[in-house]
Amino acid sequence: MSEAFDAVEIITAKRDKNELSDLQIDWIVDAYTRGVVADEQLSALLMAILLNG
């Protein structure tokens, strides 16, 4: 099954201080609960959000 987004691209976008779309946020939360996104990836995203807003 092909995923709509890529976790690394979302993390990189937030690291680079870009705003995430509602679709990106919805996807990463859903993908995390399905086990597609690893704990470490979600942690990296949350750190980028904390540091960059």
Secondary structure as UniProt FT lines:
FT   HELIX           7..15
FT   TURN            16..17
FT   HELIX           22..33
FT   TURN            34..35
FT   HELIX           39..52
//
